[in-house]
Amino acid sequence: KKFREQEQLFPVEGVKMVEELLKEAHQAIKKLYAVKEWEFIHKQSIPSDIAICVIEDFELQKISSQKTPQQVIALVELPKINIKTQIFNGVTIVLDHIQDPGNLGTIIRTCDWFGIKNIICSPDTVDVFNAKVVQSAMGSILRVNVFYTALTDFLSKHADFPVYAAVLNGISIHEASIASNCFIVIGNESVGISDEILALTNQCITIPKHGKAESLNAAIATSIILSVVKK
């Protein structure tokens, strides 16, 4: 994290992810570390302004966060976004204390799928540039803005937008009338949404339950809610 903040770069690992970045956001890539085989196949398609360092398999193993590294690592510029100047239109997802990296990565991909541009996270939500989050989010990590801020202050400042909280005992998402410009809060996987956030909520919404499962994880809940809201 210290290196990331100093250099304003984060690593993206794996053939599929790096190839997606080369197609869609090559201007964000500052350097590639790749084994000979990968470099040989792709050298014609790599823009000249991207530095490429050819390394051995054992060197890739040393710098990779994965147990089985996949031929190439890209160093990518951190997105230059500012919550103070961002305009929030449409549906914005708000995450309260989401701890699981896979959940956050999947939520980012889900938001990308449904055209959601912004996610607001509490400061104690898992780091968006955690290697597992990046791996789960794939190319969506550069298409969806992820901000970290104190949620109570943020929601209070944007009080003109209704806030909907996903809980276990609210009104059915099929019956609720969700505004086109709004915040939808998804809570922690085990303890749900904090009381101070619930106090700022206009309406509690629920995914109707038909079986015996106790709950849904945050990523699945987000997917179901957005599939209804964005239909």
C-alpha positions in Angstrom: 0.0 0.0 0.0 2.9 2.4 0.8 4.4 1.8 -2.6 1.0 2.2 -4.3 0.5 5.6 -2.6 4.0 6.8 -3.3 4.1 5.7 -7.0 0.3 6.1 -7.7 0.4 2.6 -9.3 -1.3 -0.7 -8.6 -0.5 -4.2 -9.9 -2.9 -6.1 -12.2 -2.0 -9.8 -12.6 -3.0 -12.4 -15.2 -3.2 -12.9 -18.9 -7.0 -12.2 -19.3 -7.0 -9.1 -17.2 -3.9 -7.6 -18.8 -5.1 -8.3 -22.3 -8.4 -6.6 -21.4 -6.5 -3.5 -20.1 -4.4 -3.4 -23.3 -7.6 -3.4 -25.4 -9.7 -0.9 -23.3 -7.4 1.2 -21.1 -3.8 0.8 -22.4 -3.1 4.5 -21.5 -3.4 3.6 -17.8 -0.6 0.9 -18.1 2.8 2.2 -17.1 4.9 -1.0 -17.2 4.6 -4.7 -17.9 6.6 -7.5 -16.4 6.2 -10.6 -18.5 7.8 -14.0 -19.3 9.4 -14.5 -22.7 6.6 -16.5 -24.2 3.9 -13.9 -23.4 6.1 -11.0 -24.6 6.9 -12.8 -27.9 3.1 -13.4 -28.7 2.0 -9.9 -27.7 4.9 -7.5 -28.5 3.3 -6.3 -31.8 0.1 -5.2 -30.0 1.8 -3.4 -27.1 1.8 0.4 -27.6 5.3 1.8 -27.8 4.8 4.1 -24.7 4.4 1.1 -22.4 7.7 -0.2 -21.0 8.0 -4.0 -20.9 10.5 -5.9 -18.8 11.0 -9.6 -19.7 11.6 -11.7 -16.6 12.1 -15.4 -15.8 9.4 -17.6 -14.3 11.1 -17.6 -10.9 11.2 -13.8 -10.9 7.5 -13.6 -11.7 6.9 -16.0 -8.8 8.7 -13.7 -6.4 6.8 -10.5 -7.3 3.4 -12.1 -7.8 0.7 -12.3 -5.1 -0.7 -15.4 -6.7 0.3 -19.0 -5.9 0.4 -19.8 -9.6 1.4 -16.6 -11.5 0.0 -16.1 -15.0 2.8 -14.9 -17.3 2.3 -11.2 -16.9 1.9 -8.4 -14.4 0.9 -4.8 -15.3 1.6 -1.7 -13.2 -1.4 0.5 -13.7 -2.1 4.2 -12.8 -4.4 4.7 -9.9 -7.7 6.3 -11.1 -7.6 10.1 -10.6 -11.0 10.7 -9.0 -12.2 13.1 -6.3 -15.4 12.6 -4.3 -15.8 16.3 -3.8 -16.1 17.1 -7.5 -18.0 13.9 -8.5 -21.6 14.3 -9.6 -23.8 11.5 -8.4 -26.6 10.7 -10.8 -28.7 7.6 -11.1 -28.3 4.7 -8.6 -25.2 4.8 -6.4 -24.2 1.7 -4.3 -23.1 2.5 -0.7 -21.1 -0.2 1.1 -21.0 -0.3 4.9 -18.1 -2.3 6.3 -17.8 -4.9 3.6 -14.8 -7.1 4.6 -14.6 -9.9 2.0 -12.3 -9.0 -1.0 -14.2 -11.4 -3.3 -17.5 -9.8 -2.4 -16.2 -6.2 -3.1 -14.7 -7.3 -6.5 -17.9 -9.0 -7.5 -19.9 -6.0 -6.5 -17.7 -3.8 -8.7 -18.2 -6.1 -11.7 -22.0 -6.2 -11.0 -22.1 -2.4 -10.9 -20.2 -2.3 -14.2 -22.7 -4.8 -15.7 -25.7 -2.7 -14.7 -24.1 0.7 -15.7 -23.6 1.9 -12.1 -20.8 4.4 -12.2 -20.1 5.1 -8.5 -19.6 3.0 -5.3 -19.2 4.8 -1.9 -17.4 2.7 0.8 -17.1 3.2 4.5 -13.4 3.7 5.5 -13.4 0.2 7.1 -14.5 -1.5 3.9 -11.7 -3.7 2.4 -9.2 -1.9 0.2 -10.3 -1.7 -3.4 -6.8 -2.4 -4.6 -6.3 -5.5 -2.5 -5.0 -8.2 -4.9 -8.1 -10.4 -4.4 -10.5 -7.5 -5.1 -8.6 -6.5 -8.3 -8.7 -10.2 -9.4 -12.5 -10.5 -8.8 -13.3 -7.1 -10.3 -11.2 -7.7 -13.4 -11.4 -4.8 -16.0 -14.4 -3.2 -14.1 -11.9 -1.8 -11.6 -11.1 1.0 -14.0 -14.7 1.6 -15.2 -16.4 2.0 -11.8 -15.4 4.8 -9.4 -14.9 3.6 -5.8 -14.7 6.2 -3.1 -13.9 5.9 0.6 -15.5 8.3 3.1 -17.4 8.6 6.3 -20.9 7.5 5.3 -22.9 9.5 7.7 -21.3 12.7 6.6 -21.7 11.8 2.9 -25.3 10.8 3.1 -26.2 13.9 5.2 -24.6 16.1 2.5 -26.6 14.4 -0.2 -29.9 14.5 1.7 -31.8 15.4 -1.5 -31.3 11.7 -2.7 -33.4 9.0 -1.0 -31.5 6.3 0.8 -32.6 2.6 0.7 -31.1 0.1 3.0 -31.0 -3.6 2.2 -32.1 -5.5 5.3 -33.9 -8.7 6.2 -37.2 -7.2 7.3 -38.0 -4.3 5.0 -40.5 -3.9 2.2 -40.1 -6.3 -0.8 -37.9 -4.9 -3.6 -40.7 -5.9 -6.0 -43.1 -3.6 -4.1 -40.8 -0.7 -3.3 -40.8 2.3 -5.5 -37.1 3.1 -6.0 -36.2 6.6 -7.2 -34.1 6.9 -10.3 -31.5 9.0 -8.4 -30.8 7.3 -5.1 -28.3 5.6 -2.7 -28.7 1.8 -2.0 -26.9 0.7 1.1 -25.5 -2.8 1.4 -24.2 -3.9 4.8 -21.6 -6.1 6.4 -21.8 -9.8 5.6 -22.4 -10.8 9.2 -23.7 -7.8 11.1 -25.6 -5.9 8.5 -25.9 -2.1 8.3 -24.8 0.1 11.2 -27.5 1.9 13.3 -26.2 5.4 12.4 -26.6 4.6 8.7 -30.1 3.1 9.2 -31.0 6.4 11.0 -30.4 8.2 7.7 -32.4 5.7 5.6 -35.7 6.7 3.9 -36.8 3.1 3.3 -35.7 -0.4 4.2 -35.9 -2.9 1.3 -35.7 -6.7 1.3 -35.2 -9.5 -1.2 -38.1 -11.9 -0.5 -37.1 -15.2 1.0 -38.7 -18.4 -0.2 -36.3 -21.0 1.3 -34.4 -21.6 4.5 -31.1 -19.9 3.9 -30.3 -17.4 6.7 -29.0 -14.7 4.5 -27.3 -13.8 1.1 -23.8 -12.5 0.8 -23.3 -8.9 0.0 -22.4 -9.5 -3.7 -25.4 -11.7 -4.4 -27.7 -9.3 -2.6 -26.4 -6.4 -4.7 -26.8 -8.3 -7.9 -30.5 -9.2 -7.2 -31.4 -5.7 -6.1 -29.8 -4.1 -9.2 -31.5 -6.6 -11.5 -34.8 -5.4 -10.1 -34.0 -1.7 -9.9 -32.4 -1.5 -13.4 -35.0 -3.7 -15.2 
